[in-house]
Amino acid sequence: MNTPGNNQMIAPTIQTQLVNACAVETTNVILADLGDRWFTLLLDEARDCSVKEQMAVVIRYVNKHGEVIERFMTVVHVATTTTACLKEAIDSLFAKYGLSVARLRGQGYDGALNISGEFNGLKSLIMKENPYALYVHCFVHQLQLVVVAVAQANQYVCDFMWIVGSVVNTSASSCKRADKLRQLEHDKKIKLLERGEISSEVLQNLINNGDRSSKGLSRTLVEKMEMYEFVFILLLMKRILVITNHLSTVLQEKDQNIVNMMRLINNVKGKLQKLRDSGCCSRLKKDGKNVIDIILHEMDNRFSETTTDLLIYMSCLDPRNSFSRFDVQKLVRLTHFYEDDFSWNERMLVEQELETYIDDVRSDERFEGISDLGALKKKMIETMKNRVFPLIYRIIELALLLSVATATVERVFSAMNIVKTYLRNRIGDE
């Protein structure tokens, strides 16, 4: 109402320019917050509704307050997903935003060969320019591959996955089929409840005990339980997937770090081992192997990165239990992985600083109860110990930069599908 004449700013061209102006200003704020700090590159590709391959780019860094930040930078249309095309797109983006490959201290991608290839993958090309841009395969993707391998370890589970997929595909394509399916399931459950053939308590007891024949169950009940073998297996799988699902959920937090991830994976393996020792999964076997053994084997293979010297050394920074895993010599060796970030003189002095640091934080009650590396870094800033122990602070920052998941990139694609819908399929890349 207050705008003069035709200055309404309702033309599509003007609206697009305003949106672009907002994007530029937002990006400038992110770049200003990043400054000349180290950062990690996260990216992935996905196809939009216009059948265009889009590459989402996210950067991860630690700000001046010691907080781990992951910021979406842009979506870029790439003609192909070849290594050369992706590398060219990244070089263009770095030039546009004034980012330097020399400041890269991490790369986080999925396991696609064009990205993670040992010789010609994107991560290898970047590491040729900067050997300190360490690559970490997204742990959420790796966990998913573990679950897939486990699901294939039992015929009942394979059948279940196939049946569910078929039901979803069949019913989702027709409203009438979906309504019919709901009604049939409703009627079936009512009949089961009315007949009272088997209770959930009996099933739970069976799972907890793991042995049908030695718990005093009648022969009639045991024979009836054969009909519910399918249900029994699925309930066992549910217990396994509940354990892995918690790990998956936690890994997708933006501020998750490599030290916490290693601890979480070990906790999950411990829970799975305890479940195996209880004997309840003795019937979940493939080729004579317990399904839990298959899970643990797959986790060891998929998460083999956690056994590398670099990550073992980083785990010594864990502040839990009054820094119980702290090891001066391993942390000294850690600085040799980053020779450009620690001068020769600093590598000579870091051992003395580490010894002074551990005595100081263990005697400081303000550091009691800290169990997370990110919280430790914030506390060091609050107590100004980052200035007293600058080398230790630098080591912690390098550990926090390593990404454990590309969940932020996946969220970008979710937002892209909201913005660029079927009705807007002709919208430009800008």
C-alpha positions as CSV (number, residue, x, y, z in Angstrom):
1,M,0.0,0.0,0.0
2,N,2.9,2.3,0.7
3,T,4.9,1.7,-2.5
4,P,4.9,4.5,-5.1
5,G,3.5,3.8,-8.5
6,N,4.6,0.6,-10.1
7,N,7.3,-0.2,-7.6
8,Q,5.5,-3.3,-6.4
9,M,8.3,-5.8,-7.0
10,I,5.8,-8.4,-8.2
11,A,7.5,-9.2,-11.5
12,P,9.0,-12.7,-11.7
13,T,12.4,-11.3,-12.7
14,I,12.5,-8.9,-9.8
15,Q,11.5,-11.7,-7.4
16,T,14.2,-13.9,-8.7
17,Q,16.8,-11.1,-8.2
18,L,15.6,-10.6,-4.6
19,V,16.0,-14.3,-3.9
20,N,19.4,-14.4,-5.4
21,A,20.4,-11.3,-3.4
22,C,19.3,-13.1,-0.2
23,A,21.3,-16.2,-1.2
24,V,24.4,-14.1,-1.8
25,E,24.1,-12.3,1.5
26,T,23.6,-15.6,3.4
27,T,26.6,-17.1,1.7
28,N,28.7,-14.1,2.6
29,V,27.8,-14.5,6.3
30,I,28.8,-18.2,6.2
31,L,32.1,-17.4,4.5
32,A,32.8,-14.6,7.0
33,D,32.1,-17.0,9.9
34,L,34.4,-19.5,8.3
35,G,37.2,-17.0,7.8
36,D,40.6,-18.6,7.2
37,R,39.7,-21.7,9.3
38,W,40.1,-25.3,8.2
39,F,37.1,-27.0,6.9
40,T,35.7,-30.3,5.6
41,L,33.9,-30.8,2.3
42,L,30.7,-32.9,2.2
43,L,28.9,-33.6,-1.0
44,D,26.5,-36.0,-2.8
45,E,24.5,-36.2,-6.0
46,A,20.8,-36.7,-6.7
47,R,18.4,-36.4,-9.6
48,D,15.7,-33.8,-9.4
49,C,12.2,-34.0,-11.0
50,S,13.5,-32.5,-14.2
51,V,15.9,-35.5,-14.6
52,K,18.9,-33.3,-13.9
53,E,21.9,-34.5,-11.9
54,Q,22.4,-32.1,-9.0
55,M,25.4,-32.0,-6.6
56,A,24.8,-30.6,-3.2
57,V,27.9,-29.0,-1.4
58,V,28.1,-28.6,2.4
59,I,31.1,-27.4,4.4
60,R,31.9,-28.4,8.0
61,Y,34.1,-26.2,10.3
62,V,34.6,-25.2,13.9
63,N,33.6,-21.6,14.6
64,K,35.2,-19.2,17.1
65,H,32.9,-20.5,19.9
66,G,34.2,-24.0,19.5
67,E,30.9,-25.2,17.9
68,V,30.9,-27.7,15.0
69,I,29.0,-26.1,12.2
70,E,27.7,-27.7,8.9
71,R,26.5,-25.2,6.3
72,F,24.9,-25.8,3.0
73,M,26.6,-23.8,0.3
74,T,25.0,-24.5,-3.0
75,V,23.4,-27.0,-5.4
76,V,25.3,-27.4,-8.8
77,H,24.0,-29.0,-11.9
78,V,26.6,-31.5,-13.2
79,A,26.3,-32.9,-16.7
80,T,27.7,-36.2,-15.7
81,T,28.9,-37.8,-12.4
82,T,32.3,-38.7,-13.7
83,T,35.3,-37.9,-11.4
84,A,36.6,-35.2,-13.8
85,C,33.2,-33.4,-14.0
86,L,32.8,-33.4,-10.2
87,K,36.3,-32.2,-9.7
88,E,35.8,-29.4,-12.2
89,A,32.6,-28.3,-10.5
90,I,34.3,-28.2,-7.1
91,D,37.3,-26.2,-8.5
92,S,34.8,-23.7,-9.9
93,L,33.0,-23.4,-6.6
94,F,36.2,-22.9,-4.7
95,A,37.2,-20.2,-7.1
96,K,33.8,-18.5,-6.8
97,Y,33.8,-18.4,-3.0
98,G,37.5,-17.8,-2.5
99,L,38.0,-21.2,-0.8
100,S,41.4,-22.9,-0.8
101,V,42.0,-26.6,-1.2
102,A,45.0,-26.1,1.1
103,R,42.6,-25.4,4.0
104,L,40.7,-28.7,3.5
105,R,41.2,-31.1,6.4
106,G,38.5,-33.6,5.5
107,Q,36.2,-35.1,2.9
108,G,32.9,-36.8,3.6
109,Y,31.1,-38.7,0.8
110,D,29.2,-42.0,0.2
111,G,31.0,-45.0,-1.1
112,A,30.3,-44.6,-4.8
113,L,33.4,-45.6,-6.9
114,N,33.6,-42.3,-8.8
115,I,34.0,-40.5,-5.4
116,S,35.8,-43.0,-3.2
117,G,37.9,-44.8,-5.8
118,E,41.4,-45.5,-4.5
119,F,43.2,-44.3,-7.7
120,N,40.9,-42.2,-9.8
121,G,38.1,-41.3,-7.4
122,L,37.3,-37.7,-6.4
123,K,38.8,-38.1,-3.0
124,S,42.1,-39.3,-4.5
125,L,42.3,-36.3,-6.9
126,I,41.8,-33.9,-4.0
127,M,44.3,-35.7,-1.8
128,K,46.9,-35.4,-4.5
129,E,46.6,-31.7,-4.1
130,N,46.3,-31.8,-0.3
131,P,47.2,-35.0,1.5
132,Y,45.7,-33.7,4.7
133,A,42.1,-33.7,3.3
134,L,41.4,-37.0,4.8
135,Y,38.5,-39.0,3.4
136,V,35.8,-40.7,5.7
137,H,33.2,-42.9,4.1
138,C,29.8,-41.9,5.5
139,F,29.2,-44.1,8.5
140,V,25.4,-44.0,8.1
141,H,25.8,-45.5,4.6
142,Q,28.1,-48.1,5.9
143,L,25.7,-49.0,8.7
144,Q,22.9,-49.4,6.1
145,L,25.1,-51.8,4.1
146,V,25.6,-53.8,7.4
147,V,21.9,-54.1,7.9
148,V,21.4,-55.1,4.2
149,A,23.9,-57.9,4.6
150,V,22.2,-59.1,7.8
151,A,18.8,-59.0,6.2
152,Q,20.1,-61.4,3.5
153,A,21.4,-63.8,6.2
154,N,18.0,-65.4,6.8
155,Q,15.5,-66.6,4.3
156,Y,12.5,-65.5,6.4
157,V,13.9,-61.9,6.5
158,C,14.5,-62.0,2.7
159,D,11.0,-63.2,2.1
160,F,9.7,-60.5,4.5
161,M,11.5,-57.7,2.6
162,W,10.3,-59.0,-0.7
163,I,6.7,-59.3,0.5
164,V,6.7,-55.8,2.0
165,G,8.1,-54.3,-1.1
166,S,5.5,-56.0,-3.3
167,V,2.6,-55.0,-1.0
168,V,3.8,-51.4,-0.9
169,N,4.2,-51.2,-4.7
170,T,0.9,-52.8,-5.4
171,S,-1.2,-50.9,-2.9
172,A,0.5,-47.5,-3.4
173,S,-0.5,-47.5,-7.1
174,S,-4.2,-47.8,-6.4
175,C,-6.5,-46.1,-3.8
176,K,-8.9,-49.0,-4.0
177,R,-6.2,-51.6,-3.4
178,A,-4.9,-49.6,-0.4
179,D,-8.4,-49.3,1.2
180,K,-9.0,-53.1,0.5
181,L,-5.6,-53.9,2.2
182,R,-6.4,-51.9,5.3
183,Q,-9.8,-53.6,5.6
184,L,-8.4,-57.1,5.2
185,E,-5.7,-56.5,7.8
186,H,-8.3,-55.0,10.2
187,D,-10.6,-58.0,9.9
188,K,-7.6,-60.5,10.2
189,K,-6.4,-58.9,13.5
190,I,-9.9,-58.9,14.9
191,K,-10.3,-62.7,14.2
192,L,-6.9,-63.4,15.8
193,L,-7.8,-61.5,18.9
194,E,-11.2,-63.3,19.1
195,R,-9.7,-66.7,18.8
196,G,-6.9,-66.0,21.2
197,E,-4.7,-68.5,19.5
198,I,-1.4,-67.1,20.8
199,S,-0.5,-64.2,23.0
200,S,2.3,-61.7,22.7
201,E,3.6,-62.9,26.2
202,V,4.2,-66.4,24.9
203,L,6.2,-65.0,21.9
204,Q,8.2,-62.7,24.2
205,N,9.0,-65.6,26.6
206,L,10.1,-67.7,23.6
207,I,12.5,-64.9,22.5
208,N,13.9,-64.3,25.9
209,N,14.5,-68.0,26.6
210,G,15.7,-68.9,23.2
211,D,14.9,-72.6,23.6
212,R,11.4,-73.9,22.8
213,S,11.8,-77.4,24.1
214,S,13.4,-76.9,27.5
215,K,11.1,-74.4,29.1
216,G,8.2,-76.6,29.9
217,L,6.1,-75.6,26.9
218,S,3.5,-78.2,26.0
219,R,3.9,-80.2,22.8
220,T,0.7,-78.8,21.5
221,L,2.0,-75.3,22.0
222,V,5.3,-76.1,20.4
223,E,3.6,-77.5,17.4
224,K,1.4,-74.4,17.2
225,M,4.5,-72.2,17.4
226,E,5.8,-73.7,14.2
227,M,3.1,-71.7,12.4
228,Y,4.6,-68.6,13.9
229,E,8.2,-69.2,12.9
230,F,8.0,-66.3,10.5
231,V,6.8,-63.9,13.3
232,F,9.4,-65.2,15.7
233,I,12.3,-64.5,13.3
234,L,11.0,-61.0,12.6
235,L,10.7,-60.2,16.3
236,L,14.3,-61.2,16.8
237,M,15.3,-59.0,13.9
238,K,13.4,-56.2,15.4
239,R,15.5,-56.4,18.6
240,I,18.7,-56.3,16.4
241,L,17.5,-53.4,14.3
242,V,16.4,-51.4,17.4
243,I,20.1,-51.5,18.5
244,T,21.4,-50.4,15.1
245,N,18.7,-47.8,14.6
246,H,19.8,-45.9,17.7
247,L,23.3,-45.7,16.3
248,S,22.0,-44.6,12.9
249,T,19.9,-41.8,14.6
250,V,22.8,-40.5,16.6
251,L,25.2,-40.5,13.7
252,Q,23.0,-38.2,11.8
253,E,23.4,-35.3,14.3
254,K,25.3,-32.4,12.7
255,D,27.8,-32.0,15.5
256,Q,28.7,-35.6,15.8
257,N,32.4,-36.3,15.8
258,I,34.8,-39.2,15.0
259,V,35.7,-39.8,18.6
260,N,32.1,-40.2,19.8
261,M,31.4,-42.3,16.7
262,M,34.1,-44.8,17.6
263,R,32.8,-45.1,21.1
264,L,29.2,-45.6,19.9
265,I,30.2,-48.3,17.4
266,N,32.0,-50.2,20.2
267,N,28.9,-49.9,22.4
268,V,26.7,-51.3,19.7
269,K,29.0,-54.2,19.2
270,G,29.0,-54.8,22.9
271,K,25.2,-54.9,23.0
272,L,25.1,-57.3,20.0
273,Q,27.6,-59.6,21.6
274,K,25.5,-59.6,24.8
275,L,22.4,-60.5,22.7
276,R,24.3,-63.3,21.1
277,D,25.6,-64.7,24.4
278,S,22.0,-64.8,25.7
279,G,21.3,-67.5,23.1
280,C,18.0,-66.0,21.8
281,C,19.4,-65.7,18.3
282,S,20.6,-69.2,18.0
283,R,18.0,-69.9,15.3
284,L,19.0,-67.0,13.2
285,K,21.7,-68.7,11.2
286,K,23.1,-68.8,7.7
287,D,25.6,-71.5,6.6
288,G,25.9,-72.5,10.2
289,K,26.9,-69.0,11.4
290,N,24.9,-67.0,14.0
291,V,23.4,-63.9,12.5
292,I,25.0,-61.8,15.3
293,D,28.4,-63.1,14.2
294,I,27.6,-62.0,10.7
295,I,26.7,-58.5,11.9
296,L,29.9,-58.2,14.0
297,H,32.0,-59.4,11.0
298,E,30.3,-56.9,8.7
299,M,30.8,-54.1,11.1
300,D,34.5,-54.9,11.5
301,N,34.8,-54.9,7.7
302,R,32.7,-51.8,7.0
303,F,34.1,-49.7,9.9
304,S,37.7,-50.7,9.3
305,E,38.6,-47.1,9.2
306,T,38.2,-47.0,13.0
307,T,41.3,-49.2,13.3
308,T,43.6,-46.9,11.5
309,D,46.4,-45.3,13.5
310,L,45.1,-41.8,12.9
311,L,41.7,-42.5,14.5
312,I,43.1,-44.6,17.3
313,Y,45.3,-41.7,18.2
314,M,42.3,-39.3,18.0
315,S,40.4,-41.5,20.4
316,C,43.0,-40.6,23.1
317,L,41.3,-37.2,23.3
318,D,38.1,-38.7,24.7
319,P,37.4,-36.8,27.9
320,R,35.2,-39.5,29.5
321,N,36.0,-41.0,32.9
322,S,38.5,-38.2,33.7
323,F,40.4,-38.6,30.4
324,S,41.0,-42.3,31.0
325,R,42.2,-43.0,27.4
326,F,44.6,-40.1,27.3
327,D,48.0,-41.1,25.9
328,V,50.7,-38.6,25.5
329,Q,52.9,-40.5,23.1
330,K,50.0,-41.4,20.7
331,L,48.9,-37.8,20.6
332,V,52.5,-36.7,19.9
333,R,52.5,-39.1,16.9
334,L,49.1,-37.6,15.8
335,T,50.8,-34.2,15.1
336,H,53.1,-35.9,12.6
337,F,50.0,-36.7,10.5
338,Y,49.6,-32.9,10.0
339,E,53.1,-31.7,9.4
340,D,51.9,-28.5,7.7
341,D,49.8,-27.6,10.7
342,F,52.5,-28.1,13.3
343,S,56.0,-26.7,12.8
344,W,59.1,-28.8,13.7
345,N,59.5,-26.7,16.8
346,E,55.8,-27.2,17.9
347,R,56.1,-30.9,17.4
348,M,59.0,-30.8,19.8
349,L,57.1,-28.8,22.4
350,V,53.8,-30.6,22.2
351,E,54.8,-33.5,24.5
352,Q,55.5,-31.1,27.4
353,E,52.3,-29.2,26.7
354,L,50.2,-32.4,26.7
355,E,51.7,-33.5,30.1
356,T,50.9,-30.1,31.6
357,Y,47.4,-30.1,30.0
358,I,46.3,-33.4,31.4
359,D,47.3,-32.6,34.9
360,D,45.5,-29.2,34.7
361,V,42.2,-30.5,33.4
362,R,42.0,-33.5,35.7
363,S,42.5,-31.2,38.7
364,D,40.0,-28.6,37.4
365,E,36.5,-29.3,38.7
366,R,35.0,-27.3,35.8
367,F,36.0,-30.2,33.5
368,E,34.4,-32.9,35.6
369,G,31.6,-34.9,33.9
370,I,32.5,-33.8,30.3
371,S,32.0,-36.8,28.1
372,D,32.0,-35.3,24.6
373,L,34.9,-33.9,22.6
374,G,32.7,-31.0,21.3
375,A,31.8,-30.0,24.9
376,L,35.4,-30.2,25.8
377,K,36.4,-27.7,23.1
378,K,33.7,-25.3,24.2
379,K,34.8,-25.6,27.8
380,M,38.4,-24.8,26.9
381,I,37.2,-21.6,25.3
382,E,35.0,-20.7,28.3
383,T,38.0,-21.2,30.6
384,M,40.4,-19.6,28.2
385,K,42.5,-22.8,28.2
386,N,42.6,-22.6,24.4
387,R,45.1,-19.8,24.9
388,V,47.1,-21.6,27.6
389,F,47.2,-24.9,25.5
390,P,47.0,-23.7,21.9
391,L,48.6,-26.9,20.5
392,I,46.1,-29.1,22.3
393,Y,43.2,-26.9,21.1
394,R,44.5,-27.3,17.5
395,I,44.6,-31.1,17.8
396,I,41.0,-31.2,19.1
397,E,39.8,-29.0,16.3
398,L,41.4,-31.3,13.7
399,A,39.6,-34.2,15.2
400,L,36.2,-32.4,15.2
401,L,36.6,-31.6,11.5
402,L,36.4,-35.2,10.4
403,S,32.8,-35.9,9.4
404,V,31.1,-39.2,10.3
405,A,27.9,-38.8,8.1
406,T,26.6,-36.8,5.1
407,A,23.1,-36.4,6.7
408,T,23.2,-32.6,6.1
409,V,23.6,-33.3,2.3
410,E,20.7,-35.7,2.3
411,R,18.6,-33.0,4.0
412,V,19.5,-30.6,1.1
413,F,18.0,-33.1,-1.3
414,S,14.8,-33.3,0.8
415,A,14.5,-29.5,0.6
416,M,15.2,-29.5,-3.1
417,N,12.3,-31.9,-3.7
418,I,10.0,-29.4,-1.9
419,V,11.2,-26.4,-3.8
420,K,11.5,-28.0,-7.3
421,T,8.2,-30.0,-7.6
422,Y,6.5,-31.5,-10.6
423,L,4.6,-28.2,-11.1
424,R,7.9,-26.3,-11.1
425,N,9.9,-28.7,-13.2
426,R,11.0,-26.0,-15.6
427,I,12.5,-23.9,-12.9
428,G,16.1,-22.9,-13.7
429,D,19.1,-24.2,-11.8
430,E,19.6,-20.7,-10.2
